[in-house]
Amino acid sequence: LAAPPPSADVGAVSDVGAVSDTCNAALRKYLLCTAVSGLFSICHSEALFNRSLPMRVLIGCADDPSKCSERCMRDASRLTNQSVDSPCSADYQAMHGFSAPLNIFTIGRYDWEKNTTKSTMLPLPNIKNMGGPSVISYGEPGHCAEIPTAQYCVLSGFIMTFRSKLVMGSCVPNACSVEELSSFVDSLGAAAGAVGLSVQCDLVRPLGPATGRSAMVESAIGWGGVPVYYPNKAEFTQGA
């Protein structure tokens, strides 16, 4: 996603199309998940503050290291518009873990110094077939469907740079509809040199909610051992 204007909160999600407040909040949390976890680790590292005078000076606690953690969390919260009192929740961390290396929200980024949008470094084609080279990475659709707050979606299109097809699986918050996700993708496709981008969701579903021990595991790590199924099937007959 493109960065918000400097006058806006860093944690804000740019308005693209009609996006509900619920979806907006979920996407903001998803996009800042790694940053929040990293800032939490830094702000709670007493050893780092005790050993690094430049770090204490930067945060404004050079004379009293005991105040560094509190001031660090205050500044980090202002920067991200998110609480850094704890790491990113386990379910959102799992979403990132079960997505392809390039997900649907990292196609492009905005460079405020040059006032231009830059595409991320796309992976090189990893599959060669009769139709030409392709970039294909599905992530972990089965595990994604085990996260109660997630949905598995696939981004497909064509990368002009490599003249290759693009198929990427993303595990994203289920608070957003496919139409809302498509709005963001449409706004970023041109910046990344990709055309004909489309988003497909509802490709894999859990058979039911986690219960018993599976519910305990889900509470601890964000996803649990629940069976999943694929609603869309293509039947092959002899000679197909």
C-alpha positions as a Markdown table, in Angstrom:
| # | Residue | x | y | z |
|---|---|---|---|---|
| 1 | Leu | 0.0 | 0.0 | 0.0 |
| 2 | Ala | 1.1 | 3.6 | -0.6 |
| 3 | Ala | 2.2 | 5.5 | 2.4 |
| 4 | Pro | -0.2 | 8.1 | 3.8 |
| 5 | Pro | 0.5 | 11.8 | 3.5 |
| 6 | Pro | 3.1 | 13.1 | 6.0 |
| 7 | Ser | 0.3 | 15.0 | 7.8 |
| 8 | Ala | -1.7 | 11.9 | 8.4 |
| 9 | Asp | -1.0 | 9.1 | 10.9 |
| 10 | Val | 1.6 | 6.7 | 9.7 |
| 11 | Gly | -0.7 | 3.8 | 10.6 |
| 12 | Ala | -3.6 | 5.1 | 8.5 |
| 13 | Val | -4.6 | 3.1 | 5.4 |
| 14 | Ser | -5.2 | 5.3 | 2.3 |
| 15 | Asp | -8.8 | 5.5 | 1.1 |
| 16 | Val | -9.1 | 3.6 | -2.1 |
| 17 | Gly | -12.7 | 3.0 | -3.2 |
| 18 | Ala | -15.4 | 2.2 | -0.6 |
| 19 | Val | -13.7 | 0.5 | 2.3 |
| 20 | Ser | -15.5 | -0.1 | 5.6 |
| 21 | Asp | -14.0 | 1.1 | 8.9 |
| 22 | Thr | -13.7 | -2.5 | 10.0 |
| 23 | Cys | -11.7 | -3.4 | 6.9 |
| 24 | Asn | -9.6 | -0.3 | 7.3 |
| 25 | Ala | -8.7 | -1.2 | 10.8 |
| 26 | Ala | -7.9 | -4.8 | 9.9 |
| 27 | Leu | -5.7 | -3.8 | 7.0 |
| 28 | Arg | -3.8 | -1.3 | 9.2 |
| 29 | Lys | -3.1 | -3.9 | 11.8 |
| 30 | Tyr | -2.0 | -6.4 | 9.1 |
| 31 | Leu | 0.3 | -3.9 | 7.4 |
| 32 | Leu | 1.9 | -2.8 | 10.7 |
| 33 | Cys | 2.2 | -6.3 | 12.2 |
| 34 | Thr | 5.9 | -6.8 | 11.7 |
| 35 | Ala | 6.7 | -3.2 | 12.6 |
| 36 | Val | 4.7 | -3.4 | 15.9 |
| 37 | Ser | 6.4 | -6.7 | 16.9 |
| 38 | Gly | 9.9 | -5.2 | 16.2 |
| 39 | Leu | 9.2 | -2.0 | 18.1 |
| 40 | Phe | 7.8 | -4.0 | 21.0 |
| 41 | Ser | 11.1 | -6.0 | 21.2 |
| 42 | Ile | 13.2 | -2.8 | 21.0 |
| 43 | Cys | 11.2 | -0.9 | 23.6 |
| 44 | His | 11.3 | -3.8 | 26.1 |
| 45 | Ser | 15.1 | -4.4 | 25.7 |
| 46 | Glu | 16.6 | -3.1 | 28.9 |
| 47 | Ala | 20.0 | -4.4 | 27.9 |
| 48 | Leu | 19.9 | -2.3 | 24.8 |
| 49 | Phe | 19.2 | 0.9 | 26.6 |
| 50 | Asn | 21.7 | 0.2 | 29.4 |
| 51 | Arg | 24.5 | -0.4 | 26.9 |
| 52 | Ser | 23.7 | 2.2 | 24.2 |
| 53 | Leu | 24.0 | 5.8 | 25.2 |
| 54 | Pro | 23.1 | 7.0 | 21.7 |
| 55 | Met | 19.9 | 5.1 | 21.9 |
| 56 | Arg | 19.1 | 6.7 | 25.2 |
| 57 | Val | 19.9 | 10.1 | 23.9 |
| 58 | Leu | 17.6 | 9.5 | 20.8 |
| 59 | Ile | 14.7 | 8.5 | 23.0 |
| 60 | Gly | 15.4 | 11.2 | 25.6 |
| 61 | Cys | 16.2 | 9.1 | 28.6 |
| 62 | Ala | 20.0 | 9.5 | 28.8 |
| 63 | Asp | 20.0 | 10.5 | 32.5 |
| 64 | Asp | 17.5 | 7.8 | 33.6 |
| 65 | Pro | 17.5 | 4.5 | 31.7 |
| 66 | Ser | 14.5 | 3.3 | 33.8 |
| 67 | Lys | 12.3 | 5.6 | 31.8 |
| 68 | Cys | 13.5 | 4.5 | 28.3 |
| 69 | Ser | 11.0 | 1.7 | 27.8 |
| 70 | Glu | 8.0 | 4.0 | 28.6 |
| 71 | Arg | 9.2 | 6.8 | 26.4 |
| 72 | Cys | 10.1 | 4.3 | 23.6 |
| 73 | Met | 6.6 | 2.9 | 23.6 |
| 74 | Arg | 5.1 | 6.4 | 23.7 |
| 75 | Asp | 7.0 | 7.4 | 20.6 |
| 76 | Ala | 6.4 | 4.1 | 18.8 |
| 77 | Ser | 2.7 | 4.4 | 19.4 |
| 78 | Arg | 2.6 | 7.9 | 18.0 |
| 79 | Leu | 4.6 | 6.8 | 15.0 |
| 80 | Thr | 2.4 | 3.8 | 14.1 |
| 81 | Asn | -0.9 | 4.9 | 15.6 |
| 82 | Gln | -1.0 | 1.4 | 17.1 |
| 83 | Ser | -0.4 | 0.1 | 20.6 |
| 84 | Val | 3.1 | -1.4 | 21.1 |
| 85 | Asp | 2.4 | -2.7 | 24.6 |
| 86 | Ser | 2.5 | -6.2 | 23.1 |
| 87 | Pro | 3.7 | -7.9 | 19.9 |
| 88 | Cys | 1.4 | -8.2 | 16.9 |
| 89 | Ser | -1.3 | -10.8 | 17.7 |
| 90 | Ala | -0.5 | -14.4 | 16.9 |
| 91 | Asp | -3.3 | -14.8 | 14.3 |
| 92 | Tyr | -1.9 | -11.8 | 12.3 |
| 93 | Gln | 1.7 | -13.1 | 12.6 |
| 94 | Ala | 0.4 | -16.4 | 11.2 |
| 95 | Met | -1.2 | -14.7 | 8.3 |
| 96 | His | 2.1 | -13.3 | 7.2 |
| 97 | Gly | 3.8 | -16.7 | 7.8 |
| 98 | Phe | 1.3 | -18.5 | 5.5 |
| 99 | Ser | 1.4 | -16.0 | 2.7 |
| 100 | Ala | 3.7 | -16.1 | -0.4 |
| 101 | Pro | 6.9 | -14.0 | -0.1 |
| 102 | Leu | 5.2 | -11.2 | -2.1 |
| 103 | Asn | 1.6 | -10.6 | -0.9 |
| 104 | Ile | -1.1 | -8.4 | -2.4 |
| 105 | Phe | -0.2 | -5.4 | -0.3 |
| 106 | Thr | 3.5 | -5.2 | -1.1 |
| 107 | Ile | 3.3 | -4.7 | -4.9 |
| 108 | Gly | 4.3 | -1.0 | -4.6 |
| 109 | Arg | 5.5 | 1.6 | -2.1 |
| 110 | Tyr | 5.7 | 5.4 | -2.1 |
| 111 | Asp | 8.9 | 7.4 | -2.0 |
| 112 | Trp | 8.2 | 10.8 | -0.3 |
| 113 | Glu | 11.6 | 12.2 | -1.1 |
| 114 | Lys | 11.3 | 11.7 | -4.8 |
| 115 | Asn | 7.5 | 12.0 | -4.8 |
| 116 | Thr | 7.1 | 8.8 | -6.8 |
| 117 | Thr | 5.7 | 5.4 | -6.4 |
| 118 | Lys | 8.2 | 2.5 | -6.6 |
| 119 | Ser | 7.5 | -1.1 | -7.2 |
| 120 | Thr | 8.9 | -3.6 | -4.8 |
| 121 | Met | 11.6 | -6.0 | -6.1 |
| 122 | Leu | 9.5 | -8.7 | -7.6 |
| 123 | Pro | 10.9 | -12.3 | -7.5 |
| 124 | Leu | 12.3 | -13.8 | -10.6 |
| 125 | Pro | 10.2 | -16.3 | -12.5 |
| 126 | Asn | 10.4 | -19.7 | -10.8 |
| 127 | Ile | 8.5 | -21.9 | -13.3 |
| 128 | Lys | 8.8 | -22.3 | -17.0 |
| 129 | Asn | 6.0 | -23.8 | -19.1 |
| 130 | Met | 4.7 | -23.7 | -22.6 |
| 131 | Gly | 3.1 | -20.3 | -22.0 |
| 132 | Gly | 6.4 | -18.8 | -20.9 |
| 133 | Pro | 8.0 | -18.0 | -17.5 |
| 134 | Ser | 5.8 | -17.6 | -14.5 |
| 135 | Val | 6.1 | -16.4 | -10.9 |
| 136 | Ile | 4.0 | -18.8 | -8.8 |
| 137 | Ser | 3.9 | -19.1 | -5.0 |
| 138 | Tyr | 0.8 | -20.2 | -3.3 |
| 139 | Gly | 1.9 | -19.9 | 0.4 |
| 140 | Glu | 0.0 | -22.2 | 2.8 |
| 141 | Pro | -3.7 | -22.1 | 1.9 |
| 142 | Gly | -4.6 | -25.0 | 4.2 |
| 143 | His | -3.0 | -23.5 | 7.2 |
| 144 | Cys | -4.4 | -20.1 | 6.4 |
| 145 | Ala | -7.9 | -21.5 | 6.5 |
| 146 | Glu | -7.3 | -22.6 | 10.0 |
| 147 | Ile | -7.0 | -19.0 | 11.2 |
| 148 | Pro | -10.5 | -17.9 | 12.3 |
| 149 | Thr | -9.8 | -14.2 | 11.4 |
| 150 | Ala | -8.2 | -14.9 | 8.0 |
| 151 | Gln | -9.1 | -15.8 | 4.5 |
| 152 | Tyr | -7.0 | -17.2 | 1.7 |
| 153 | Cys | -6.8 | -15.2 | -1.5 |
| 154 | Val | -4.9 | -15.4 | -4.8 |
| 155 | Leu | -3.5 | -12.5 | -6.8 |
| 156 | Ser | -3.0 | -13.2 | -10.5 |
| 157 | Gly | -1.9 | -11.1 | -13.4 |
| 158 | Phe | 1.0 | -10.4 | -15.7 |
| 159 | Ile | 4.4 | -8.8 | -14.9 |
| 160 | Met | 5.5 | -6.6 | -17.8 |
| 161 | Thr | 9.2 | -6.5 | -16.6 |
| 162 | Phe | 9.7 | -10.2 | -17.1 |
| 163 | Arg | 6.9 | -10.9 | -19.5 |
| 164 | Ser | 5.7 | -13.5 | -17.1 |
| 165 | Lys | 2.5 | -14.6 | -15.3 |
| 166 | Leu | 2.1 | -13.8 | -11.7 |
| 167 | Val | 0.2 | -16.0 | -9.2 |
| 168 | Met | 0.6 | -15.2 | -5.5 |
| 169 | Gly | -1.3 | -16.6 | -2.5 |
| 170 | Ser | -2.0 | -14.2 | 0.4 |
| 171 | Cys | -3.4 | -14.9 | 3.8 |
| 172 | Val | -5.3 | -11.7 | 4.7 |
| 173 | Pro | -7.9 | -10.5 | 7.3 |
| 174 | Asn | -11.4 | -11.8 | 6.5 |
| 175 | Ala | -12.8 | -8.4 | 7.7 |
| 176 | Cys | -12.4 | -7.3 | 4.1 |
| 177 | Ser | -14.4 | -8.3 | 1.1 |
| 178 | Val | -12.9 | -9.3 | -2.2 |
| 179 | Glu | -14.2 | -6.1 | -3.6 |
| 180 | Glu | -12.3 | -4.0 | -1.0 |
| 181 | Leu | -9.1 | -6.0 | -1.6 |
| 182 | Ser | -9.4 | -5.6 | -5.3 |
| 183 | Ser | -9.6 | -1.8 | -4.9 |
| 184 | Phe | -6.2 | -1.7 | -3.2 |
| 185 | Val | -4.7 | -4.1 | -5.8 |
| 186 | Asp | -6.1 | -2.0 | -8.7 |
| 187 | Ser | -4.4 | 1.1 | -7.3 |
| 188 | Leu | -1.0 | -0.6 | -7.0 |
| 189 | Gly | -0.9 | -2.7 | -10.2 |
| 190 | Ala | 0.4 | 0.0 | -12.5 |
| 191 | Ala | 3.1 | 1.1 | -10.1 |
| 192 | Ala | 4.6 | -2.4 | -10.0 |
| 193 | Gly | 4.5 | -2.9 | -13.8 |
| 194 | Ala | 1.7 | -5.5 | -13.5 |
| 195 | Val | -1.4 | -5.6 | -15.6 |
| 196 | Gly | -4.7 | -7.5 | -15.5 |
| 197 | Leu | -4.5 | -8.1 | -11.8 |
| 198 | Ser | -7.4 | -9.9 | -10.1 |
| 199 | Val | -8.1 | -11.2 | -6.7 |
| 200 | Gln | -9.9 | -14.4 | -5.9 |
| 201 | Cys | -10.9 | -15.4 | -2.4 |
| 202 | Asp | -13.1 | -18.1 | -0.7 |
| 203 | Leu | -10.8 | -20.8 | -2.2 |
| 204 | Val | -10.4 | -22.8 | 1.0 |
| 205 | Arg | -12.6 | -23.0 | 4.1 |
| 206 | Pro | -12.5 | -24.6 | 7.5 |
| 207 | Leu | -15.0 | -27.4 | 8.1 |
| 208 | Gly | -15.9 | -25.8 | 11.4 |
| 209 | Pro | -14.5 | -23.9 | 14.4 |
| 210 | Ala | -11.7 | -25.4 | 16.5 |
| 211 | Thr | -12.8 | -27.2 | 19.7 |
| 212 | Gly | -11.1 | -29.0 | 22.6 |
| 213 | Arg | -7.3 | -29.1 | 22.3 |
| 214 | Ser | -7.4 | -27.6 | 18.8 |
| 215 | Ala | -9.1 | -24.5 | 20.4 |
| 216 | Met | -6.3 | -24.3 | 23.0 |
| 217 | Val | -3.7 | -24.4 | 20.3 |
| 218 | Glu | -5.5 | -21.8 | 18.2 |
| 219 | Ser | -5.6 | -19.5 | 21.1 |
| 220 | Ala | -1.9 | -19.8 | 21.7 |
| 221 | Ile | -0.5 | -19.6 | 18.2 |
| 222 | Gly | -3.3 | -18.1 | 16.2 |
| 223 | Trp | -4.3 | -21.2 | 14.2 |
| 224 | Gly | -5.3 | -24.7 | 15.1 |
| 225 | Gly | -5.6 | -28.2 | 13.7 |
| 226 | Val | -9.1 | -28.0 | 12.1 |
| 227 | Pro | -9.9 | -29.8 | 8.8 |
| 228 | Val | -10.3 | -27.7 | 5.7 |
| 229 | Tyr | -11.9 | -28.2 | 2.3 |
| 230 | Tyr | -11.8 | -26.6 | -1.1 |
| 231 | Pro | -15.2 | -25.6 | -2.3 |
| 232 | Asn | -14.2 | -25.2 | -6.0 |
| 233 | Lys | -13.3 | -28.5 | -7.7 |
| 234 | Ala | -12.4 | -29.4 | -11.2 |
| 235 | Glu | -13.1 | -32.9 | -12.2 |
| 236 | Phe | -10.8 | -34.7 | -14.6 |
| 237 | Thr | -12.0 | -37.5 | -16.8 |
| 238 | Gln | -9.9 | -40.1 | -18.7 |
| 239 | Gly | -8.2 | -38.4 | -21.6 |
| 240 | Ala | -8.6 | -34.8 | -20.1 |
